[in-house]
Amino acid sequence: MVLADLTAGAVEDAERRALTRPMAEVERAALARPAARDAIAALSPASRVKIIAEVKRASPSRGALAEIPDPALQASLYETGGASAISVLTEERRFGGSLADLEAVTSRVSLPVLRKDFIATPYQVLEARAAGADLALLIVAGLETKVLRELHALILDLGMTPLVETHSAEELEVALDLGASLIGVNARNLSTFELDRDLFGRLVDRIPAGVIKVAESAVLAPSDVTHYRSAGADVVLIGEALVTGDPVATLQSFLAAGDFEGSGPDESA
Ligand SMILES: O=C(O)c1ccccc1NCC(=O)[C@H](O)[C@H](O)COP(=O)(O)O
């Protein structure tokens, strides 16, 4: 299974890093950081759609996407274009990312920054905070519930925000049981890589008011943002389209596409 392989590789890489940078040292660095930026405030439902813009060099499904020699510059262009948060893919083997990318981005932008990786250990969470991340991704499909709970609690203890990613009604139940405040529905099947832009719309009614709803993946055109926003997305997470096109112009066109009459949060929900 692709997700299991990606997670095993990410954990192995973290274990290698831990040989030269032990857990206690990373924890000290994490605790010495200034407080995390408030991602819930930045992403809370508003009269316009919000975008998490991703720094993504490559992916298992699409291969090489963009070189991105200066990830901090890419992120600052996202900030200029109107993004509400930045996602940095730090997985090394298939996405070509790194913790150095994350650190470069967090020190350049003032927006909340997500560590997007296959996080399965406390060490990886501490690394994220030590690099200045404000959010960390937890993928329900990749984690046993006990581990998910522990990591979710640790992320909150560190003052960060967990983005809990789901792909089905069952996974959504797990995320809601955790008390997650920020829940993503990823259109990309992580085993087959098939994209299902309607998955978000089929699941969204199960997410209660008060939880921020994030539609992840498969936005290639402004109409895809309109589609997610019409279905009830508060936030859309976008990678490929932003790294392969002009980041500022693309973001602006996507934000405009999500800004239509009646697109605001449903007060009756
Ligand atoms: O992007 C992939 O191929 C992929 C494969 C396996 C696990 C995760 C993968 N991507 C991570 C993401 O969730 C996306 O980078 C993110 O949602 C943005 O998607 P997109 O806008 O479609 O690039």
PDBQT file of the ligand as one rigid body, heavy atoms in Angstrom, charges set to zero:
ROOT
HETATM    1  O1  LIG A 301       0.188  14.126  -4.525  1.00  0.00    +0.000 OA
HETATM    2  C1  LIG A 301       0.359  12.902  -4.513  1.00  0.00    +0.000 C 
HETATM    3  O2  LIG A 301       0.638  12.226  -5.520  1.00  0.00    +0.000 OA
HETATM    4  C2  LIG A 301       0.236  12.124  -3.236  1.00  0.00    +0.000 A 
HETATM    5  C3  LIG A 301       0.390  10.753  -3.263  1.00  0.00    +0.000 A 
HETATM    6  C4  LIG A 301       0.315  10.021  -2.099  1.00  0.00    +0.000 A 
HETATM    7  C5  LIG A 301       0.087  10.647  -0.892  1.00  0.00    +0.000 A 
HETATM    8  C6  LIG A 301      -0.079  12.040  -0.849  1.00  0.00    +0.000 A 
HETATM    9  C7  LIG A 301       0.000  12.767  -2.021  1.00  0.00    +0.000 A 
HETATM   10  N1  LIG A 301      -0.129  14.142  -2.012  1.00  0.00    +0.000 N 
HETATM   11  C8  LIG A 301      -0.258  14.925  -0.843  1.00  0.00    +0.000 C 
HETATM   12  C9  LIG A 301      -1.406  15.823  -0.944  1.00  0.00    +0.000 C 
HETATM   13  O3  LIG A 301      -2.361  15.597  -0.236  1.00  0.00    +0.000 OA
HETATM   14  C10 LIG A 301      -1.372  16.926  -1.947  1.00  0.00    +0.000 C 
HETATM   15  O4  LIG A 301      -0.066  17.357  -2.095  1.00  0.00    +0.000 OA
HETATM   16  C11 LIG A 301      -2.219  18.151  -1.621  1.00  0.00    +0.000 C 
HETATM   17  O5  LIG A 301      -3.492  17.839  -1.195  1.00  0.00    +0.000 OA
HETATM   18  C12 LIG A 301      -2.298  19.054  -2.868  1.00  0.00    +0.000 C 
HETATM   19  O6  LIG A 301      -2.824  18.318  -3.947  1.00  0.00    +0.000 OA
HETATM   20  P1  LIG A 301      -2.784  18.869  -5.435  1.00  0.00    +0.000 P 
HETATM   21  O7  LIG A 301      -3.357  20.252  -5.442  1.00  0.00    +0.000 OA
HETATM   22  O8  LIG A 301      -3.632  17.922  -6.220  1.00  0.00    +0.000 OA
HETATM   23  O9  LIG A 301      -1.353  18.878  -5.853  1.00  0.00    +0.000 OA
ENDROOT
TORSDOF 0
